[in-house]
Amino acid sequence: MIEKIEKLKIKAENDLKSCVSDKDFEDWRVNYLGRKSELSDILKNIKNLDQEQKKVVGSLGNKTRIELEGKLKDTKNRISGTIGTSKSSEDYSLPSRHISMGKLHPVTLTLREIRKAFVSLGFQIAEGPEIELDKYNFDMLNIPEDHPARDMWDTMWIDEKINKNGEKMLLRTHTSPVQARIMENQDPPIRVIVPGKCYRYEATDSTHEWHFYQVEGLAVDKNLTFSDLKGTLYEFAKKMFGSETKIRFRCDYFPFVEPGVDMSIYWEGKWLEILGAGMVHPKVFEKAGYKDKNLSGFAFGMGPERIAMIKHNIDDIRLFYSNDLRFLEQF
């Protein structure tokens, strides 16, 4: 690997000599220093080496990265200076400052991909309030005040806890309240997904954040079955992760569905859970005012951050919201 790093450094330095524009420099940076670059792959795989090799390869790899970053900066400054001094003797103006173009956030990109997948399957997009009533966040989803399932969410209540009608308000803990609002105001058939921000009062770590996005899905019609749920989510998985994607369903519990399942995909040699789902609970239909006994439906919910972490090999959810340009510029 040492020889491989040294050859890679020589090639990178030679290629850098031919860079003259901002696009050239950015392409070079992505190719040699980006998350998916050969140097990054080498550093990721040092865990497979013995202890002595880890020290040598790791030290050389990091030193090479620092040197290449320095050469990139120096070359860009030199080229910029050349452009600035190549003007005629009668023009004393300086070149304008370079204005970098912004990019879409990786979570936004993932949300758009999810939306596109479900729209192609006949779903519409719906949204709802982030400051939600206790009624919609819990009660209409078969989670009454004394239900033990409320312990699943540590909730952030609004300081003015009571609205003008005497109802408690909170920052919604999931996007599921929107399905209750939709069913309350719309007759079937229904096929919607609900992307939006959620909030939970909990400790943050590499896989948990106190604020995050969620995409809720709901389908209601006559005689929908669990097979319809499985087929829909299987098609979604193939659109998001590739046509050869394998999926697995396992029993799980959610108060507003019965039966409930979690769905996992087989990714890089292991099963990874990506969403929860199930058939809409009869009590949810009852509270929505649906009296037709032939109606049935399914619901599902997923975290875009979780899907982005899988697709881009990101190991810490906190990176999405740390505003670190070194991370964000890789997308």
C-alpha positions in Angstrom: 0.0 0.0 0.0 3.0 2.3 0.6 4.0 2.0 -3.0 0.4 2.6 -4.1 0.2 5.8 -2.1 3.5 7.1 -3.5 2.4 6.4 -7.1 -0.9 8.0 -6.4 0.8 11.1 -5.1 3.1 11.4 -8.1 0.1 11.0 -10.5 -1.9 13.6 -8.5 0.9 16.1 -8.7 1.3 15.6 -12.4 -2.4 16.0 -13.0 -2.5 19.2 -10.9 0.0 20.8 -13.3 -2.6 20.8 -16.0 -5.3 22.4 -14.0 -6.1 26.0 -15.0 -9.8 26.7 -14.1 -12.0 26.4 -11.0 -13.7 23.4 -12.6 -10.3 21.7 -13.2 -9.3 22.2 -9.5 -12.7 21.0 -8.2 -12.6 17.9 -10.4 -9.0 17.2 -9.2 -10.0 17.7 -5.6 -12.9 15.2 -5.9 -10.8 12.7 -7.8 -7.8 12.7 -5.4 -9.2 14.0 -2.0 -12.9 13.4 -2.1 -14.8 10.8 0.0 -14.8 8.3 -2.9 -11.2 8.9 -4.0 -8.6 6.2 -4.1 -6.7 7.7 -1.2 -9.8 7.7 0.9 -10.4 4.1 0.1 -6.9 3.2 1.2 -7.4 5.0 4.5 -10.7 3.3 5.1 -9.2 -0.2 4.5 -6.2 0.2 6.9 -8.4 -1.5 9.5 -7.7 -4.8 7.6 -3.9 -4.5 8.1 -1.8 -5.6 11.0 -0.9 -3.1 13.8 2.5 -2.2 12.4 1.2 -1.6 8.9 -1.6 0.4 10.2 0.8 2.9 11.7 3.0 3.2 8.6 0.2 3.3 6.0 -2.0 5.6 8.1 0.8 8.1 8.8 1.9 8.1 5.1 -1.7 8.4 3.9 -2.6 11.4 6.1 0.7 13.1 5.3 0.0 12.6 1.6 -3.5 14.1 2.0 -2.1 17.2 3.8 0.6 17.7 1.2 -1.8 17.4 -1.7 -4.2 19.8 0.0 -1.3 22.3 0.3 -0.2 21.9 -3.3 -3.8 22.4 -4.4 -4.0 25.7 -2.5 -0.6 26.9 -3.7 -1.4 26.1 -7.3 -4.8 27.8 -7.2 -3.2 30.9 -5.6 -0.4 30.9 -8.2 -2.9 30.6 -11.1 -5.1 33.3 -9.6 -2.1 35.6 -9.2 -1.0 35.0 -12.8 -4.5 36.0 -14.1 -4.4 39.1 -11.9 -1.1 40.3 -13.2 -1.6 39.5 -16.9 -3.6 42.7 -17.5 -2.3 45.5 -19.6 -0.3 48.2 -17.9 -3.3 50.6 -18.2 -5.6 48.4 -16.2 -4.9 48.4 -12.5 -8.1 46.7 -11.3 -7.9 43.5 -9.3 -9.7 40.4 -10.3 -13.1 40.0 -8.5 -13.4 37.7 -5.6 -14.4 34.1 -6.4 -18.0 33.5 -5.4 -18.5 29.8 -4.8 -21.8 28.2 -5.8 -23.9 26.6 -3.2 -25.1 23.0 -3.4 -28.2 21.1 -2.2 -27.8 19.5 1.2 -27.4 15.7 1.1 -30.7 15.2 3.1 -32.5 17.4 0.5 -31.1 15.4 -2.3 -32.3 12.2 -0.6 -35.7 13.7 0.1 -36.1 14.6 -3.6 -35.1 11.1 -4.6 -37.7 9.6 -2.2 -40.4 11.9 -3.5 -39.6 11.1 -7.1 -39.8 7.3 -6.4 -43.2 7.5 -4.8 -44.6 10.0 -7.3 -43.8 7.5 -10.0 -45.9 4.9 -8.0 -48.9 7.2 -8.0 -48.5 9.0 -4.6 -49.1 12.7 -4.0 -47.2 15.0 -1.7 -48.8 16.4 1.4 -47.5 18.6 4.3 -48.6 19.5 7.8 -47.7 21.8 10.7 -44.6 21.2 12.7 -46.3 22.7 15.8 -48.9 20.0 16.3 -51.9 19.4 18.5 -51.8 16.6 21.0 -55.0 15.3 19.4 -53.3 14.6 16.1 -49.9 13.7 17.3 -51.2 11.0 19.7 -54.9 10.6 20.3 -56.1 10.1 16.7 -53.2 7.6 16.1 -54.4 5.2 18.8 -52.1 6.6 21.4 -54.3 8.0 24.2 -52.9 9.9 27.2 -52.6 6.8 29.4 -51.2 4.5 26.6 -47.7 3.1 27.4 -46.6 3.7 23.8 -46.3 7.4 24.6 -43.1 6.4 26.4 -41.6 5.8 23.0 -41.4 9.5 22.5 -39.8 12.0 24.9 -41.8 15.1 23.8 -41.1 18.8 23.6 -44.2 20.7 24.5 -44.8 24.3 23.6 -44.4 26.8 26.5 -47.9 28.0 25.9 -49.3 24.5 26.3 -52.9 25.3 25.6 -54.3 26.8 22.4 -57.4 29.0 22.2 -59.6 25.8 22.2 -57.9 24.4 25.3 -55.8 21.8 23.4 -52.2 21.0 24.2 -49.5 21.7 21.6 -46.1 20.3 20.9 -43.3 20.0 18.3 -44.5 16.9 16.4 -42.6 13.7 17.1 -43.3 12.2 13.7 -45.1 13.1 10.5 -47.9 10.6 11.2 -50.3 13.3 12.4 -50.7 14.4 8.8 -52.2 11.1 7.9 -54.8 11.7 10.6 -55.5 15.2 9.3 -55.8 13.9 5.7 -58.2 11.1 6.6 -60.3 13.5 8.7 -60.8 15.8 5.7 -60.6 13.5 2.6 -62.5 10.5 1.4 -60.7 7.5 0.0 -59.0 6.6 -2.3 -55.9 8.2 -0.7 -52.2 7.8 -1.7 -49.9 10.3 -0.2 -46.4 10.7 1.3 -45.6 13.4 3.9 -42.0 14.6 4.1 -41.2 17.0 7.0 -39.2 17.9 10.1 -39.8 16.1 13.4 -38.5 16.8 16.9 -37.8 14.5 19.9 -36.3 15.3 23.3 -33.5 12.7 23.4 -29.7 12.5 23.7 -27.8 12.7 20.4 -25.3 10.2 19.3 -24.0 8.8 16.0 -27.4 7.4 15.0 -29.8 9.8 16.9 -30.6 13.5 16.6 -33.2 15.6 18.5 -34.4 17.0 15.1 -34.6 15.0 11.9 -36.7 14.5 8.7 -39.2 11.8 8.2 -41.3 10.7 5.3 -44.7 9.2 6.2 -46.7 7.3 3.6 -50.4 6.4 3.6 -52.7 4.5 1.2 -56.4 3.9 1.9 -58.8 2.3 -0.5 -61.2 -0.7 -0.7 -59.7 -4.1 -0.1 -56.0 -3.1 0.1 -53.9 -5.9 1.5 -50.6 -6.5 3.1 -49.4 -7.7 -0.3 -50.0 -4.2 -1.7 -47.9 -2.8 1.1 -45.0 -5.2 0.4 -45.2 -4.7 -3.3 -45.2 -0.9 -3.0 -42.2 -0.9 -0.6 -40.3 -3.4 -2.7 -40.6 -1.2 -5.8 -39.5 1.8 -3.7 -36.4 -0.1 -2.5 -35.5 -1.0 -6.0 -35.8 2.6 -7.2 -33.7 3.9 -4.3 -31.0 1.2 -4.0 -31.0 -0.7 -7.3 -33.0 -3.3 -9.2 -31.2 -6.2 -7.5 -32.0 -5.1 -4.0 -33.2 -7.7 -1.5 -35.7 -6.8 1.2 -36.8 -8.5 4.5 -39.9 -7.9 6.6 -40.0 -8.6 10.3 -42.7 -8.2 12.9 -42.6 -4.9 14.8 -45.0 -2.8 16.9 -46.4 0.6 16.2 -49.7 1.8 17.9 -51.3 3.0 14.7 -50.9 -0.1 12.6 -51.8 -3.7 13.0 -50.0 -5.8 12.0 -46.7 -3.8 12.1 -43.4 -4.6 10.5 -40.0 -3.2 9.9 -38.4 -3.5 6.5 -34.6 -4.0 5.9 -32.5 -4.1 2.8 -29.5 -6.4 2.2 -26.6 -3.9 1.8 -22.9 -4.7 1.6 -23.2 -8.1 3.2 -25.7 -7.3 6.0 -29.3 -6.5 6.7 -30.1 -2.8 7.5 -33.4 -1.6 8.7 -34.7 1.4 6.7 -38.4 1.9 7.6 -41.4 0.8 9.7 -44.8 0.0 8.2 -48.1 -1.9 8.7 -51.8 -2.0 8.0 -53.7 1.0 9.3 -55.2 0.2 12.7 -59.1 0.0 12.7 -59.2 2.5 15.6 -57.4 5.0 13.5 -60.1 4.6 10.8 -62.7 4.9 13.5 -61.3 8.2 14.9 -61.1 9.6 11.3 -64.8 8.9 10.8 -64.4 6.1 8.3 -67.4 3.7 8.6 -67.0 1.6 5.5 -66.1 -1.9 6.6 -64.5 -2.6 3.2 -61.9 0.1 3.6 -58.3 -0.9 4.4 -55.0 0.8 4.1 -51.3 0.7 4.9 -48.8 3.2 6.3 -45.1 3.5 6.5 -42.4 5.9 7.8 -38.7 6.3 7.1 -35.9 8.6 7.9 -34.1 10.3 4.9 -31.0 10.7 7.0 -30.8 7.0 7.6 -31.1 6.3 3.9 -28.5 8.9 3.0 -26.1 7.4 5.6 -26.5 4.0 3.9 -26.1 5.3 0.3 -23.1 7.5 1.0 -21.4 5.4 3.7 -21.8 8.1 6.4 -21.3 6.8 10.0 -22.5 9.8 12.1 -25.9 11.4 11.7 -24.7 14.6 13.4 -22.5 15.4 10.4 -25.7 16.5 8.5 -26.4 19.4 10.8 -22.9 20.4 12.0 -22.5 22.9 9.2 -19.0 21.6 8.4 -18.1 22.6 4.9 -15.5 19.9 4.6 -18.3 17.4 4.9 -21.0 19.2 2.8 -18.7 20.1 -0.1 -18.4 16.3 -0.9 -22.0 16.2 -2.2 
